[in-house]
């Protein structure tokens, strides 16, 4: 099955989710624009506003003084969305597991249900432990020092059963259209140059065994009702925390070069998945979008080394990026070089109103997916055994009452995720500037969706023009708004 056929198979399976979404948007006048907004002060929380009507507008018509102009061209198309979501790592899952079952289902609905929540449809999960967890670090095949397990006889996902697997199963129950992709923070320590989960490198003698480790993980998760859509070889492969003298910075990691990942994919992982009959895709790299090397961030030379090898590239479905170094334009730079391989944004939460601008920038730079990192923290930023302090996520658990609070970030994400289903295609719209930004998509049912963000302290007036018609609107200070309208003459896919 080709890469294109695989994607369209996923798209066909997403039709039900699209029907659910559109069923929650009652019919309005054929030419009316519907509007929802969220403000930083939370006076608006994905609040629907009065509809707007079109007026005829010549192309030469200029907006009112002080207003921005957004021109939408639905016939100039770019990338097609695979999904938008976050992560169901140990920290989030353990916080969900702390609350009563009925509340747990309600909260999961807030996150993944396209009808009653914001409809996240793509989730990142961890193969073993990540740095965000309250548990000791672990892999699926840990042994006493000096031991080896070439046949993976001790492989077990048992430690995921305490809270991770139950929450993944609940998420899929609340949204059958949900896709999962998985990333390891480290191979088992016995496979590595330093014998531990902390830093070091994967020894070439264990490449074949590690490929089988992926196969066993995917098969074990599928047996639990969690199909894995894609895997990345290594979370942030430039990071080797064993090099840090301060043990505060020690957490599961493994250093790779682009050439090492190329060889592993080409000669081991790709063939192993194929031989096992697994349809799981491989997304390579999974690190920052800086153009050139900087510290632990290897830059674009890393994924270039993989995709410039035709035999390795044949096994690679996409390229994964994080946003902690560099600019989103790095994704577009890479995509222009390798247009047959979609780019995915796999880790990087966005916060406050400036986060809406950042998310728009990532979507405008060819990302076919977006995933925030860590959905739920308690009021102390816990649990978190890792070195990176965190105080905000999407939801906040109050430990004393076990009540979940929806933060601004929840509603901000909803302004995108609830209205941009799988299969939506980004279309041309005037680039943002200064403190006003936008991105536009055509949904599979032919509607157009425009998401706008105003990071200024004052309201922003603007005019939107599509073909011979236009409408004018005002977006409040530090607010994000979503506009949705049917587009005549644009056929759905």
Secondary structure by P-SEA (a helix, b strand, c coil): ccaaaaaaaaaaaaaaaaaaaaaacccccccbbbbbbcccccccccccccbbbbccccccccccccbbbbbbbcccccccccbbbbbbcaaaaaaaaaccaaaaaaaaaacccccccccccbbbbbcccccccccccccccccccccccccccccccccccccaaaaaaaaaaacccbbbbbbbccccccccccccccbbbbbccaaaaaaaaaaaaaaaaaaacccccccccccccccccccccccccccbbbbbcaaaaaaaaaccaaaaaaaacccbbbbccccccccccccccccaaaaaaaaacaaaaaaccbbbbbccccccaaaaaaaaacccbbbbbcbbbbccaaaaaaaaaaaaacccccccccccccccccccccccccccccbbbccccccccccaaaaaaaaccccccccbbbbbcccccccccbbbbbcccbbbbbbbbbcccbbbbbccccccccccccccccbbbbbbbbbcccccc
